[in-house]
Amino acid sequence: MRFLVLAVALATAPVHAQKSDDPQIKRGRYLVQIGGCNDCHTPGYPEKGGKVPEAQWLTGDALGWQGPWGTSYSTNLRLYFQDLTEDEWVKKGKTLKARPPMPWFNVQAMTTNDLRALYRYVRHLGPAGQPAPAYVPPDKSPSGPVVKFPDPPKKK
């Protein structure tokens, strides 16, 4: 019985209990930085020239992105990844589709190892922040600030 309890405890231990010098975690951090994840998923990151404490990274944003698709918001990845296993994330990452401006096609192009590293880094950070606002359809008005994309040119 003790073995079963220990096995369950080890299997369900949070990934962020891993050592921060784990090469996969370091690789994931690097991918977040060069992939531009913080640009949208970390409030104030571009405006502050990237000078946002790592403890605030990837917590989503209340700034909306509005266009013909409606208004989308940058997901709080720290909360999002808490409900996924690593294998579930890899499968989702390889088939990801999202509303603009999320470059989902770049996530699909990532290697399986890179998707795993990204997952381990985000899980290493642990849950933080609040969920981002919900998607607002095109026929509704968002309540907060938005970046408005122009309508596409009309065909003649």
WOLIN-V757299 format. One record per pair of residues at least 12 apart in sequence whose C-alpha atoms are under 10 Angstrom apart, sorted by the first residue. I is the first residue (numbers start at 1). J is the second residue. D is the distance in Angstrom with one decimal. If there is no record, write none. Layout:
<<I | J | D> <I | J | D>>
//
This chain:
<<14 | 82 | 9.2> <14 | 123 | 7.6> <14 | 124 | 8.0> <14 | 126 | 8.4> <15 | 82 | 9.8> <15 | 85 | 9.9> <15 | 86 | 9.6> <15 | 119 | 9.2> <15 | 120 | 6.6> <15 | 121 | 8.7> <15 | 122 | 9.1> <15 | 123 | 5.7> <15 | 124 | 5.8> <15 | 125 | 9.1> <15 | 126 | 8.4> <16 | 120 | 7.5> <16 | 121 | 7.9> <16 | 122 | 8.3> <16 | 123 | 5.4> <16 | 124 | 3.4> <16 | 125 | 6.3> <16 | 126 | 6.2> <16 | 127 | 9.7> <17 | 123 | 9.1> <17 | 124 | 6.9> <17 | 125 | 9.7> <17 | 126 | 9.3> <18 | 120 | 8.9> <18 | 121 | 9.8> <18 | 123 | 9.6> <18 | 124 | 7.1> <19 | 124 | 8.7> <20 | 121 | 8.8> <20 | 124 | 7.6> <20 | 125 | 9.5> <22 | 117 | 9.8> <22 | 120 | 9.4> <22 | 121 | 9.4> <23 | 117 | 8.5> <23 | 121 | 9.9> <24 | 113 | 8.5> <24 | 114 | 8.5> <24 | 116 | 7.7> <24 | 117 | 4.8> <24 | 118 | 8.0> <24 | 119 | 9.2> <24 | 120 | 6.8> <24 | 121 | 7.4> <25 | 116 | 9.1> <25 | 117 | 5.8> <25 | 118 | 7.4> <25 | 119 | 8.4> <25 | 120 | 5.6> <25 | 121 | 4.5> <25 | 122 | 8.3> <25 | 123 | 9.1> <25 | 124 | 7.3> <25 | 125 | 9.6> <26 | 117 | 7.9> <26 | 118 | 9.2> <26 | 120 | 9.2> <26 | 121 | 7.2> <27 | 113 | 9.5> <27 | 114 | 7.6> <27 | 116 | 9.6> <27 | 117 | 5.9> <27 | 118 | 7.4> <27 | 120 | 9.2> <27 | 121 | 7.9> <28 | 113 | 9.6> <28 | 114 | 7.0> <28 | 115 | 8.1> <28 | 116 | 7.9> <28 | 117 | 4.4> <28 | 118 | 4.1> <28 | 119 | 7.2> <28 | 120 | 6.8> <28 | 121 | 5.0> <28 | 122 | 7.7> <28 | 124 | 9.8> <29 | 54 | 9.8> <29 | 117 | 8.1> <29 | 118 | 7.1> <29 | 119 | 9.8> <29 | 120 | 9.2> <29 | 121 | 5.9> <29 | 122 | 8.1> <29 | 124 | 9.9> <29 | 125 | 9.8> <30 | 117 | 9.4> <30 | 118 | 8.8> <30 | 121 | 9.3> <31 | 110 | 9.9> <31 | 114 | 7.7> <31 | 115 | 9.3> <31 | 117 | 8.2> <31 | 118 | 6.8> <31 | 121 | 9.4> <32 | 57 | 9.4> <32 | 58 | 9.0> <32 | 117 | 9.8> <32 | 118 | 7.1> <32 | 121 | 8.7> <32 | 122 | 9.0> <33 | 50 | 9.1> <35 | 106 | 8.7> <35 | 107 | 9.3> <36 | 103 | 10.0> <37 | 57 | 9.1> <37 | 58 | 7.4> <37 | 74 | 9.6> <37 | 77 | 9.6> <37 | 102 | 9.4> <37 | 103 | 9.8> <38 | 50 | 8.1> <38 | 52 | 9.4> <38 | 54 | 9.9> <38 | 56 | 9.8> <38 | 57 | 6.5> <38 | 58 | 6.1> <38 | 59 | 9.1> <38 | 60 | 9.0> <38 | 74 | 9.9> <39 | 57 | 9.7> <39 | 58 | 9.2> <39 | 74 | 9.7> <40 | 58 | 8.3> <40 | 59 | 9.7> <40 | 60 | 7.4> <40 | 61 | 7.1> <40 | 63 | 8.8> <40 | 64 | 10.0> <40 | 65 | 9.9> <40 | 73 | 8.7> <40 | 74 | 6.0> <40 | 75 | 8.8> <40 | 101 | 9.1> <40 | 102 | 8.6> <41 | 56 | 9.8> <41 | 57 | 7.3> <41 | 58 | 4.7> <41 | 59 | 6.2> <41 | 60 | 4.4> <41 | 61 | 6.0> <41 | 62 | 9.6> <41 | 63 | 9.9> <41 | 73 | 8.8> <41 | 74 | 5.3> <41 | 75 | 6.5> <41 | 76 | 6.6> <41 | 77 | 7.4> <41 | 78 | 9.7> <41 | 132 | 9.5> <42 | 54 | 9.5> <42 | 56 | 6.8> <42 | 57 | 5.0> <42 | 58 | 4.8> <42 | 59 | 5.7> <42 | 60 | 5.7> <42 | 61 | 6.4> <42 | 74 | 8.4> <42 | 75 | 9.5> <42 | 76 | 8.4> <42 | 77 | 9.5> <43 | 56 | 8.0> <43 | 57 | 7.9> <43 | 58 | 8.1> <43 | 59 | 7.5> <43 | 60 | 6.7> <43 | 61 | 5.3> <43 | 62 | 8.0> <43 | 63 | 8.3> <43 | 74 | 9.4> <44 | 56 | 9.9> <44 | 57 | 9.9> <44 | 61 | 8.7> <44 | 63 | 9.9> <45 | 57 | 8.4> <45 | 58 | 9.9> <54 | 125 | 8.4> <55 | 125 | 7.2> <55 | 126 | 9.1> <55 | 128 | 8.3> <55 | 129 | 10.0> <56 | 78 | 9.7> <56 | 125 | 9.3> <56 | 128 | 7.8> <56 | 129 | 8.0> <57 | 76 | 9.3> <57 | 77 | 9.0> <57 | 78 | 8.4> <57 | 122 | 9.1> <57 | 125 | 8.5> <57 | 128 | 9.1> <57 | 129 | 9.7> <58 | 74 | 8.9> <58 | 75 | 8.1> <58 | 76 | 5.9> <58 | 77 | 5.5> <58 | 78 | 6.1> <58 | 79 | 9.1> <58 | 122 | 7.9> <58 | 125 | 9.1> <58 | 127 | 9.8> <58 | 128 | 8.8> <58 | 129 | 9.0> <59 | 74 | 8.7> <59 | 75 | 7.4> <59 | 76 | 4.3> <59 | 77 | 6.1> <59 | 78 | 5.9> <59 | 79 | 7.6> <59 | 80 | 9.5> <59 | 127 | 8.5> <59 | 128 | 6.4> <59 | 129 | 5.5> <59 | 130 | 7.2> <59 | 131 | 7.9> <59 | 132 | 8.1> <60 | 73 | 7.7> <60 | 74 | 5.1> <60 | 75 | 4.7> <60 | 76 | 3.7> <60 | 77 | 6.6> <60 | 78 | 8.2> <60 | 79 | 9.1> <60 | 80 | 9.8> <60 | 128 | 9.7> <60 | 129 | 7.8> <60 | 130 | 7.8> <60 | 131 | 7.0> <60 | 132 | 5.6> <60 | 133 | 9.0> <61 | 73 | 6.6> <61 | 74 | 5.5> <61 | 75 | 7.1> <61 | 76 | 7.2> <61 | 129 | 9.7> <61 | 130 | 9.1> <61 | 131 | 8.5> <61 | 132 | 5.8> <61 | 133 | 8.0> <62 | 74 | 7.5> <62 | 75 | 9.2> <62 | 76 | 9.9> <62 | 130 | 9.9> <62 | 131 | 9.1> <62 | 132 | 5.9> <62 | 133 | 6.1> <62 | 134 | 9.5> <62 | 143 | 9.9> <62 | 144 | 7.2> <62 | 145 | 7.6> <62 | 146 | 8.6> <63 | 132 | 9.0> <63 | 133 | 8.8> <63 | 142 | 10.0> <63 | 144 | 7.0> <63 | 145 | 5.5> <63 | 146 | 5.5> <63 | 147 | 7.3> <64 | 132 | 9.5> <64 | 133 | 8.4> <64 | 134 | 9.7> <64 | 135 | 8.8> <64 | 136 | 9.1> <64 | 142 | 7.8> <64 | 143 | 9.3> <64 | 144 | 7.3> <64 | 145 | 6.2> <64 | 146 | 4.2> <64 | 147 | 6.1> <64 | 148 | 8.3> <65 | 99 | 9.4> <65 | 100 | 7.5> <65 | 101 | 7.0> <65 | 102 | 9.7> <65 | 135 | 9.7> <65 | 136 | 9.9> <65 | 142 | 9.9> <65 | 145 | 8.8> <65 | 146 | 5.5> <65 | 147 | 5.0> <65 | 148 | 6.2> <65 | 149 | 7.4> <66 | 100 | 8.6> <66 | 101 | 9.1> <66 | 135 | 9.9> <66 | 136 | 8.9> <66 | 137 | 9.6> <66 | 138 | 8.3> <66 | 141 | 9.6> <66 | 142 | 8.8> <66 | 145 | 9.7> <66 | 146 | 6.2> <66 | 147 | 6.0> <66 | 148 | 4.7> <66 | 149 | 6.0> <66 | 150 | 8.8> <66 | 151 | 9.9> <67 | 99 | 9.8> <67 | 100 | 8.2> <67 | 101 | 9.4> <67 | 137 | 9.9> <67 | 138 | 7.6> <67 | 146 | 9.7> <67 | 147 | 8.6> <67 | 148 | 6.0> <67 | 149 | 5.0> <67 | 150 | 6.7> <67 | 151 | 6.7> <67 | 152 | 9.1> <68 | 100 | 9.7> <68 | 137 | 9.2> <68 | 138 | 6.4> <68 | 139 | 9.6> <68 | 148 | 9.6> <68 | 149 | 8.1> <68 | 150 | 8.3> <68 | 151 | 6.4> <68 | 152 | 8.2> <69 | 99 | 7.2> <69 | 100 | 7.8> <69 | 135 | 9.8> <69 | 136 | 9.0> <69 | 137 | 7.0> <69 | 138 | 5.9> <69 | 139 | 9.6> <69 | 151 | 10.0> <70 | 99 | 8.9> <70 | 100 | 9.4> <70 | 135 | 7.5> <70 | 136 | 5.7> <70 | 137 | 4.5> <70 | 138 | 3.7> <70 | 139 | 7.4> <70 | 140 | 7.8> <70 | 141 | 8.7> <70 | 142 | 9.0> <70 | 148 | 9.9> <71 | 99 | 8.8> <71 | 100 | 8.9> <71 | 133 | 9.8> <71 | 134 | 8.8> <71 | 135 | 5.8> <71 | 136 | 5.0> <71 | 137 | 6.4> <71 | 138 | 6.9> <71 | 139 | 9.9> <71 | 140 | 8.8> <71 | 141 | 8.3> <71 | 142 | 7.0> <71 | 146 | 7.9> <71 | 147 | 9.1> <71 | 148 | 8.8> <71 | 149 | 10.0> <72 | 98 | 9.2> <72 | 99 | 6.7> <72 | 100 | 7.2> <72 | 101 | 8.1> <72 | 102 | 9.1> <72 | 132 | 9.5> <72 | 133 | 8.3> <72 | 134 | 7.5> <72 | 135 | 5.0> <72 | 136 | 6.6> <72 | 137 | 8.7> <72 | 142 | 9.5> <72 | 146 | 9.2> <73 | 99 | 9.1> <73 | 100 | 9.3> <73 | 101 | 9.1> <73 | 102 | 9.3> <73 | 131 | 9.9> <73 | 132 | 6.3> <73 | 133 | 6.4> <73 | 134 | 7.1> <73 | 135 | 6.6> <73 | 136 | 9.0> <73 | 146 | 9.2> <74 | 99 | 10.0> <74 | 100 | 9.9> <74 | 101 | 9.0> <74 | 102 | 8.0> <74 | 131 | 9.5> <74 | 132 | 6.6> <74 | 133 | 8.5> <74 | 134 | 9.7> <74 | 135 | 9.8> <75 | 102 | 9.9> <75 | 130 | 9.7> <75 | 131 | 7.0> <75 | 132 | 5.5> <75 | 133 | 8.4> <75 | 134 | 9.2> <76 | 127 | 9.1> <76 | 128 | 8.4> <76 | 129 | 7.4> <76 | 130 | 7.1> <76 | 131 | 5.6> <76 | 132 | 5.9> <76 | 133 | 9.6> <77 | 119 | 9.6> <77 | 122 | 7.2> <77 | 123 | 9.2> <77 | 126 | 9.9> <77 | 127 | 8.6> <77 | 128 | 9.2> <77 | 129 | 9.7> <77 | 131 | 8.9> <77 | 132 | 9.5> <78 | 119 | 9.7> <78 | 121 | 9.8> <78 | 122 | 6.0> <78 | 123 | 6.9> <78 | 124 | 9.3> <78 | 125 | 7.2> <78 | 126 | 6.3> <78 | 127 | 4.9> <78 | 128 | 6.1> <78 | 129 | 7.8> <78 | 130 | 9.3> <78 | 131 | 9.3> <79 | 122 | 9.2> <79 | 123 | 9.0> <79 | 126 | 8.1> <79 | 127 | 5.3> <79 | 128 | 6.7> <79 | 129 | 7.7> <79 | 130 | 7.8> <79 | 131 | 7.1> <79 | 132 | 9.8> <80 | 122 | 9.6> <80 | 123 | 9.7> <80 | 127 | 8.7> <80 | 131 | 8.4> <81 | 119 | 7.2> <81 | 120 | 9.4> <81 | 122 | 7.2> <81 | 123 | 6.7> <81 | 126 | 9.1> <81 | 127 | 8.5> <82 | 119 | 9.8> <82 | 122 | 9.0> <82 | 123 | 7.0> <82 | 126 | 8.0> <82 | 127 | 7.0> <84 | 119 | 9.2> <84 | 123 | 9.8> <85 | 119 | 8.8> <85 | 123 | 9.9> <86 | 115 | 8.6> <86 | 116 | 6.5> <86 | 117 | 9.4> <86 | 118 | 9.6> <86 | 119 | 6.4> <86 | 120 | 7.7> <86 | 123 | 9.4> <87 | 112 | 9.6> <87 | 115 | 9.5> <87 | 116 | 8.1> <87 | 119 | 9.5> <89 | 112 | 9.9> <89 | 115 | 7.6> <89 | 116 | 7.9> <89 | 118 | 9.6> <89 | 119 | 7.2> <90 | 107 | 9.9> <90 | 108 | 9.4> <90 | 110 | 9.6> <90 | 111 | 9.2> <90 | 112 | 6.4> <90 | 113 | 8.9> <90 | 114 | 9.2> <90 | 115 | 5.9> <90 | 116 | 6.6> <90 | 118 | 9.7> <90 | 119 | 8.4> <91 | 108 | 9.6> <91 | 112 | 9.0> <91 | 115 | 9.4> <92 | 107 | 9.6> <92 | 108 | 8.7> <92 | 115 | 9.8> <93 | 105 | 9.4> <93 | 106 | 9.5> <93 | 107 | 6.0> <93 | 108 | 5.7> <93 | 109 | 8.8> <93 | 110 | 8.1> <93 | 111 | 9.7> <93 | 112 | 8.8> <93 | 115 | 7.0> <93 | 116 | 9.7> <94 | 106 | 9.7> <94 | 107 | 7.0> <94 | 108 | 4.5> <94 | 109 | 7.4> <94 | 110 | 7.8> <94 | 111 | 8.7> <94 | 112 | 8.2> <94 | 115 | 8.7> <95 | 107 | 8.7> <95 | 108 | 6.2> <95 | 109 | 9.7> <96 | 108 | 6.3> <99 | 135 | 9.4> <100 | 149 | 9.7> <101 | 149 | 9.4>>
//
